[in-house]
Each structure stands twice: as structure tokens, then as C-alpha cells.
Amino acid sequence: MRGNTRFNKCMGIALVSLLALAGGVFALGISDVNDEGDAWEITTAISGTFYLQKNNGGLSSLVDGDGQDWIGFNYGSGASGIYRGIPNMVYPENIGHPGHNTASCSKTSESDNEIEITCNSNNGCCTYIWTFTDAYAKLECTQMNTHNYWFLYEGTPGGAVEGSDVWITSDGSSGSCSNEKGGDIPSPEWIAFADANNGRSILLTHHQDDNSTDKYYLMHPMTVFGFGRDGMSMYLSGQNTFNVALLDETEHSAISPIAADIMADDYVSVLLHKQIKARKAASPFTVSYLGDGSIQINMKESGAHTLNLYTLTGRLAAAYNGNERAQYVIQTGTVSPGAYLLRCKANGTAFSRDLIIE
């Protein structure tokens, strides 16, 4: 098995526990399907369903949990179909491009945690390896004895390009998908295309920092983005590694730490982001740290509730209760600094979280 991701016994146990806490299960799986050609369907727990064509090693579809296809390859004309795909790497040979018979791909490894597919171009010049996990896909270009190439996303964010769709880069820059973006993306090299109406984004990363242009423009009705692309000029060479992932995030502040974990091949941390978000959504209250050091607790809904703040030795430090959508403030100095456990019972359910008081 290739790549840096390794799961020893202890890590496997930790991961199983993590998924159990998040209410999820291992979902990674692979099956033979037809997706505008002979393909594999790779299902994941949190990054949608990938469709990889066997005769070229290109992604023809990436379908989210609502059934929207973020690529949408088909045999329609131009940008409406035949141009689409990921990574569409070597042009004009069309290596890695859906709809072309340019490579031979085979499944070389499969476990609960990873599925590896190795592709060899028919002209003998290129070897590239896809590794799929429950959280993201990784593409390693291990042998590229060819002219310069690029890595492209030509597709449909959220199922269709809309006026509200935006691109976001690692340095915090952003713009409408109607607007072009040029220049080199600074390290770490990543870009996301976010659909606020869908509540998701597609994340694309390039592990090797360079000074080459990374160009985006709209060719309606699809996006055209390329690492190492400027017009029809290609700038990538040699070995390069990329990632593709669907995220339930649309803001730079939330995407950035997940992108860092994906580029580090830190599978467990990516799942942890998902777990934390799910737990926050399930919590009956929110916690805010105020400028004077006080802590504000806001109940999300009205209804009978109790809030108990315990020290780690089990001593009750503070208690609150009510029947309305209340707001409570733990004033600075009323509780000793330290780590606490906040337990809440609201509307027949119980929830707890750690709380640090400074």
C-alpha cells in the first residue's frame, strides 16, 4: 500500500471509536458501474461518491449526499459535457481525461481504510495512483515521462454553476465563479469552489509549492481551473501529488484547517473536524468567550433545562435552570480558573462538553 497513511492497531481502535461517537460507520467501498463508460463507483463516509473511469483514470462524476454531481462528465458538446473531468492531465493525449481510451487502470490494494487504483498510460509514459479514503482522494503522479502537464477541475460546483458560487484560495482570497483568477496560489496550494446554497465545497490541493500560474475562468456552464495552467500552456512536470475532497464547509476559516490535515494525510483529524461540527450542531446551547474573560451560555431553544458546571473531581461549581430560551453568563472571578465539565439536560436529552475557564 502506497502513501503516508498508516493504521496500526491502536490507531484503528481510535478511529472506530471516533466514528462511533460521530454516529457513523465505515462506508468506504468500491463496485463496478457504468458512468458514461466502464468505471468504478467509490463510496465514502463524508466525501461523496467518486466515479473513476477504468480506461483513462479520470473522475467522471463526484456526487454529494443530495445527489448533485460536482463534475458532470457526459458526451454532450464542449463545456456542456465532453470537456469535463478531473484531472484531465496530459493534453492533447487526454491522459487522465474521462471519455478517452488512454490508460489501463487496476485496483492494486483495498482495505477498510484505503482503496488504491494504479493507472498506466497506454503510451507507456505515465503512471499515476489514486488512493481513496472515507474523507478524501489523493492522486500521486509517480512517473511522468512526458511533456509538461496540468491538473484540471472542469465541472459543476453543487451540480450547476450559479451566480452565488465562489472560489476561495489558501491565502483567503475569494471571488465569484463568474470572475477569473490568475497568478500562483501561495503555499499551501489549495483552492475550493463553494456553493453556499448547497452548503458544500470541492477542495483541490497541490502538495508541491511552485511559482507557476494557477488559472481559473468560467467556460459556461462549467468551471475551468488548473494547477500549472495559463491559457493552453502547461507548467507541471515530474512527480506531483494532489487531493480532491467534498467538504460540508463554505468559508475559508473552516476549510483551511481541513485542507491542512488532508495535505498531511491525517485521515483521523479530518474525521474529527466532522465529529466536532456534528456535536456542535447537536448541542442545545452555544458557548461564547467575552472580551472581559466572562463566558456566555445561550440556550438555542425554549423549554425546561438545567445546566450544571462540575470540576474534574466532580464538585458542583455552578448551576442554572429555566424554561425559556435563556442566556447565562459566568462572570470572571465567580468560578476558579481551570478545566470543567458542563452538563445540560434540555427537552428530555442530555449533552456535555469540556469548558476552560481562565
C-alpha positions as CSV (number, residue, x, y, z in Angstrom):
1,M,0.0,0.0,0.0
2,R,1.4,3.4,-1.0
3,G,1.2,6.8,0.7
4,N,1.9,8.1,4.2
5,T,-1.4,7.0,5.7
6,R,-0.8,4.0,8.1
7,F,-3.2,2.4,10.5
8,N,-1.7,0.4,13.3
9,K,-3.8,-1.5,15.8
10,C,-4.1,1.4,18.3
11,M,-5.0,3.9,15.5
12,G,-7.6,1.6,14.2
13,I,-9.2,1.3,17.6
14,A,-9.2,5.1,18.0
15,L,-10.7,5.6,14.6
16,V,-13.5,3.1,15.2
17,S,-14.3,4.9,18.5
18,L,-14.3,8.3,16.7
19,L,-16.7,7.1,14.1
20,A,-18.9,5.6,16.7
21,L,-19.1,8.9,18.6
22,A,-20.0,10.7,15.4
23,G,-22.8,8.2,14.8
24,G,-21.2,6.9,11.6
25,V,-19.7,3.7,10.3
26,F,-17.0,2.8,7.8
27,A,-18.6,3.5,4.4
28,L,-15.6,3.1,2.0
29,G,-16.5,0.7,-0.7
30,I,-15.9,0.0,-4.4
31,S,-18.1,-1.6,-7.2
32,D,-18.1,-1.8,-10.9
33,V,-20.6,0.5,-12.7
34,N,-21.1,2.4,-15.9
35,D,-20.7,6.1,-15.7
36,E,-20.5,7.3,-19.3
37,G,-18.1,4.3,-19.7
38,D,-16.7,1.4,-17.7
39,A,-16.0,2.8,-14.2
40,W,-15.6,2.2,-10.5
41,E,-18.0,3.7,-8.0
42,I,-16.1,4.5,-4.8
43,T,-18.4,5.4,-1.9
44,T,-17.0,7.3,1.1
45,A,-18.3,8.3,4.5
46,I,-18.0,12.1,4.3
47,S,-16.7,13.0,0.8
48,G,-19.4,11.9,-1.5
49,T,-19.2,9.2,-4.2
50,F,-16.4,9.2,-6.7
51,Y,-16.7,7.7,-10.2
52,L,-13.4,6.8,-11.8
53,Q,-13.3,5.6,-15.4
54,K,-11.1,2.5,-16.0
55,N,-9.9,3.3,-19.5
56,N,-8.3,6.7,-18.6
57,G,-8.1,7.1,-14.8
58,G,-10.2,10.3,-14.9
59,L,-13.0,11.2,-12.5
60,S,-16.2,11.5,-14.5
61,S,-18.5,12.2,-11.5
62,L,-18.4,13.3,-7.9
63,V,-21.8,13.1,-6.3
64,D,-22.7,14.6,-2.9
65,G,-25.2,13.4,-0.3
66,D,-28.0,15.3,-2.0
67,G,-27.4,13.7,-5.4
68,Q,-25.7,16.7,-7.0
69,D,-22.8,15.9,-9.4
70,W,-19.8,18.3,-9.0
71,I,-18.2,17.2,-12.3
72,G,-21.0,16.0,-14.6
73,F,-19.0,14.5,-17.4
74,N,-21.1,13.3,-20.4
75,Y,-20.8,13.1,-24.2
76,G,-22.5,16.4,-24.8
77,S,-20.6,19.0,-26.7
78,G,-17.8,21.1,-25.3
79,A,-18.3,22.6,-21.8
80,S,-21.7,21.0,-21.5
81,G,-20.2,17.6,-21.3
82,I,-17.1,16.2,-23.1
83,Y,-14.7,18.7,-21.7
84,R,-15.5,18.0,-18.1
85,G,-13.5,15.8,-15.7
86,I,-10.6,15.6,-13.1
87,P,-7.6,15.7,-13.6
88,N,-7.6,15.9,-17.4
89,M,-3.8,16.0,-17.0
90,V,-1.9,15.4,-20.2
91,Y,-3.0,17.3,-23.3
92,P,-3.5,16.7,-26.2
93,E,-3.0,13.0,-25.4
94,N,-6.0,13.2,-23.0
95,I,-4.3,11.0,-20.3
96,G,-6.5,11.1,-17.1
97,H,-9.4,12.6,-19.0
98,P,-12.9,10.9,-18.9
99,G,-14.2,9.7,-22.2
100,H,-10.9,8.6,-23.7
101,N,-9.1,5.3,-24.0
102,T,-5.7,6.4,-22.9
103,A,-4.8,4.3,-19.8
104,S,-5.1,0.9,-18.2
105,C,-6.2,1.1,-14.5
106,S,-6.4,-1.7,-11.9
107,K,-7.2,-1.9,-8.3
108,T,-4.0,-2.7,-6.5
109,S,-5.0,-2.5,-2.9
110,E,-8.2,-2.5,-0.8
111,S,-8.8,-2.3,3.0
112,D,-11.3,-0.8,5.3
113,N,-9.4,2.5,5.2
114,E,-8.0,2.9,1.7
115,I,-8.6,1.8,-1.9
116,E,-5.7,2.1,-4.2
117,I,-6.0,2.2,-8.0
118,T,-2.9,2.3,-10.3
119,C,-3.1,3.7,-13.8
120,N,-0.6,3.3,-16.6
121,S,-0.9,5.3,-19.7
122,N,-1.2,3.4,-23.0
123,N,1.8,5.2,-24.4
124,G,4.0,4.0,-21.5
125,C,4.9,7.5,-20.4
126,C,2.8,8.0,-17.2
127,T,2.0,6.2,-14.0
128,Y,-0.4,7.8,-11.6
129,I,-2.0,6.3,-8.5
130,W,-5.4,7.2,-6.9
131,T,-5.9,6.5,-3.2
132,F,-9.4,6.8,-1.8
133,T,-10.3,7.2,1.8
134,D,-13.6,7.9,3.6
135,A,-12.6,11.6,3.8
136,Y,-10.7,12.4,0.5
137,A,-9.0,11.2,-2.6
138,K,-5.3,11.5,-3.3
139,L,-3.6,11.4,-6.7
140,E,0.1,10.7,-6.9
141,C,1.8,11.2,-10.3
142,T,4.8,8.9,-9.8
143,Q,6.1,8.7,-13.3
144,M,5.5,11.5,-15.8
145,N,8.0,10.9,-18.7
146,T,6.1,13.3,-20.9
147,H,5.9,17.0,-21.8
148,N,4.6,19.4,-19.2
149,Y,1.1,18.8,-17.9
150,W,-1.6,20.4,-15.7
151,F,-4.2,19.3,-13.1
152,L,-7.7,20.5,-14.0
153,Y,-11.1,20.8,-12.4
154,E,-13.6,21.2,-15.2
155,G,-17.0,20.7,-13.6
156,T,-20.1,22.0,-12.0
157,P,-20.0,23.1,-8.3
158,G,-23.1,21.9,-6.5
159,G,-24.5,20.4,-9.7
160,A,-24.5,23.6,-11.8
161,V,-22.5,26.8,-11.9
162,E,-24.6,29.6,-10.2
163,G,-24.1,33.3,-9.6
164,S,-23.6,32.7,-5.9
165,D,-20.8,30.1,-6.4
166,V,-17.4,31.3,-5.3
167,W,-13.7,30.3,-5.4
168,I,-11.6,30.5,-2.3
169,T,-7.8,30.1,-2.1
170,S,-5.4,29.3,0.7
171,D,-4.4,32.9,1.4
172,G,-8.1,33.9,2.0
173,S,-8.7,35.5,-1.5
174,S,-12.1,34.8,-3.0
175,G,-14.3,35.8,-5.9
176,S,-17.4,34.9,-7.8
177,C,-17.1,32.0,-10.1
178,S,-18.0,34.5,-12.8
179,N,-14.7,36.2,-12.3
180,E,-11.3,35.0,-13.4
181,K,-8.4,34.2,-11.1
182,G,-4.8,34.2,-12.2
183,G,-1.3,34.1,-10.7
184,D,0.3,31.5,-8.5
185,I,-1.6,30.3,-5.4
186,P,0.7,30.7,-2.5
187,S,1.8,27.8,-0.2
188,P,-0.1,25.8,0.8
189,E,-1.5,25.5,-2.7
190,W,-5.2,24.8,-2.5
191,I,-8.4,26.2,-3.9
192,A,-12.0,25.4,-3.1
193,F,-15.2,26.0,-5.1
194,A,-18.1,26.7,-2.7
195,D,-21.8,26.5,-3.3
196,A,-23.5,28.4,-0.4
197,N,-26.9,27.1,-1.4
198,N,-25.7,23.6,-1.3
199,G,-23.6,24.2,1.9
200,R,-20.6,22.4,0.5
201,S,-17.3,23.0,-1.4
202,I,-15.0,20.9,-3.5
203,L,-11.4,21.2,-2.3
204,L,-8.4,20.7,-4.7
205,T,-4.9,20.7,-3.3
206,H,-1.4,20.6,-4.8
207,H,1.3,19.4,-2.4
208,Q,4.4,20.7,-4.2
209,D,4.6,24.5,-4.0
210,D,5.8,26.2,-7.1
211,N,5.8,29.6,-8.9
212,S,3.6,28.5,-11.8
213,T,0.4,30.2,-12.7
214,D,-2.8,28.5,-11.4
215,K,-5.6,29.8,-13.6
216,Y,-9.4,29.8,-13.2
217,Y,-12.0,31.1,-15.5
218,L,-15.7,30.3,-16.3
219,M,-16.4,28.5,-19.6
220,H,-20.2,28.4,-19.1
221,P,-21.7,26.1,-18.0
222,M,-18.6,24.7,-16.3
223,T,-15.6,25.8,-14.3
224,V,-12.1,25.7,-15.7
225,F,-9.4,25.6,-13.1
226,G,-5.8,24.3,-13.5
227,F,-2.8,23.9,-11.2
228,G,0.1,24.8,-13.5
229,R,-2.1,26.3,-16.3
230,D,-2.2,29.6,-18.1
231,G,-4.3,29.6,-21.2
232,M,-3.2,26.5,-23.1
233,S,0.3,26.5,-21.5
234,M,1.2,23.6,-19.1
235,Y,3.8,24.1,-16.4
236,L,3.8,21.0,-14.1
237,S,6.5,18.4,-14.6
238,G,7.8,15.3,-12.8
239,Q,6.2,13.9,-9.7
240,N,3.3,15.7,-8.1
241,T,0.6,14.9,-5.5
242,F,-3.0,16.3,-5.4
243,N,-6.2,15.8,-3.4
244,V,-9.8,16.0,-4.2
245,A,-12.5,16.2,-1.4
246,L,-16.0,17.4,-0.8
247,L,-16.4,19.4,2.4
248,D,-19.5,20.5,4.3
249,E,-17.9,23.9,4.6
250,T,-18.1,27.1,2.5
251,E,-15.9,29.6,4.5
252,H,-12.1,29.9,4.4
253,S,-11.8,29.8,8.2
254,A,-13.4,26.3,8.2
255,I,-11.9,25.0,5.0
256,S,-8.3,25.9,5.9
257,P,-7.6,23.6,8.8
258,I,-9.3,20.7,7.0
259,A,-7.1,21.3,3.9
260,A,-4.0,21.3,6.1
261,D,-5.0,17.9,7.6
262,I,-5.8,16.4,4.2
263,M,-2.5,17.6,2.7
264,A,-0.7,16.0,5.8
265,D,-2.6,12.7,5.0
266,D,-4.1,13.0,8.6
267,Y,-7.2,11.0,8.0
268,V,-8.3,10.8,11.7
269,S,-8.1,14.6,12.1
270,V,-10.3,15.2,9.0
271,L,-12.9,12.9,10.5
272,L,-12.5,14.7,13.9
273,H,-13.5,18.0,12.2
274,K,-16.7,16.3,11.0
275,Q,-17.4,15.0,14.5
276,I,-16.8,18.3,16.2
277,K,-19.2,20.0,13.8
278,A,-21.8,17.3,14.3
279,R,-21.6,17.7,18.1
280,K,-21.9,21.5,17.9
281,A,-25.0,21.1,15.8
282,A,-26.4,18.6,18.3
283,S,-25.7,20.8,21.3
284,P,-28.7,22.5,22.9
285,F,-26.6,25.5,23.7
286,T,-23.7,27.7,22.4
287,V,-20.7,29.0,24.3
288,S,-19.1,32.3,23.7
289,Y,-16.0,33.8,25.4
290,L,-16.5,37.5,26.0
291,G,-13.8,40.2,25.9
292,D,-13.7,40.6,29.7
293,G,-13.0,36.9,30.3
294,S,-16.6,36.0,31.1
295,I,-18.3,33.1,29.4
296,Q,-21.8,33.4,27.9
297,I,-24.0,30.3,27.5
298,N,-27.0,30.7,25.2
299,M,-29.8,28.1,25.0
300,K,-30.8,27.5,21.4
301,E,-34.5,26.8,22.1
302,S,-37.1,27.5,24.8
303,G,-38.1,24.6,27.2
304,A,-37.2,23.2,30.5
305,H,-33.4,22.8,31.0
306,T,-30.7,22.5,33.7
307,L,-27.1,23.4,33.3
308,N,-24.5,22.1,35.8
309,L,-20.9,23.0,35.9
310,Y,-18.6,20.4,37.5
311,T,-14.9,20.4,38.4
312,L,-12.9,17.4,37.1
313,T,-13.1,16.0,40.6
314,G,-17.0,16.0,40.4
315,R,-17.7,19.0,42.6
316,L,-20.6,21.2,41.5
317,A,-19.3,24.7,40.8
318,A,-22.4,26.4,39.3
319,A,-25.9,25.5,38.4
320,Y,-28.6,27.2,36.2
321,N,-32.1,26.2,35.2
322,G,-35.1,27.7,33.5
323,N,-37.9,27.2,31.0
324,E,-37.2,29.9,28.4
325,R,-34.6,30.4,25.7
326,A,-32.2,31.8,28.3
327,Q,-28.8,33.4,28.4
328,Y,-26.4,32.8,31.3
329,V,-23.0,34.5,32.0
330,I,-20.3,33.0,34.1
331,Q,-18.6,36.2,35.4
332,T,-14.9,36.5,35.8
333,G,-13.9,35.6,39.3
334,T,-17.1,33.8,40.3
335,V,-15.5,30.4,39.4
336,S,-11.9,29.5,39.9
337,P,-9.8,29.2,36.7
338,G,-9.4,25.6,35.4
339,A,-11.0,22.8,33.4
340,Y,-14.6,22.0,33.9
341,L,-17.4,19.7,32.6
342,L,-20.6,21.5,31.6
343,R,-23.6,19.1,31.6
344,C,-27.0,20.1,30.2
345,K,-30.4,18.5,30.2
346,A,-32.9,20.0,27.9
347,N,-36.2,18.8,26.4
348,G,-35.5,15.3,27.6
349,T,-32.0,14.9,26.2
350,A,-28.6,15.2,27.8
351,F,-25.4,16.8,26.5
352,S,-22.0,17.6,27.9
353,R,-18.8,19.4,26.9
354,D,-15.5,20.5,28.3
355,L,-15.1,24.1,29.3
356,I,-11.9,26.0,30.1
357,I,-12.2,29.0,32.4
358,E,-9.2,31.4,32.6
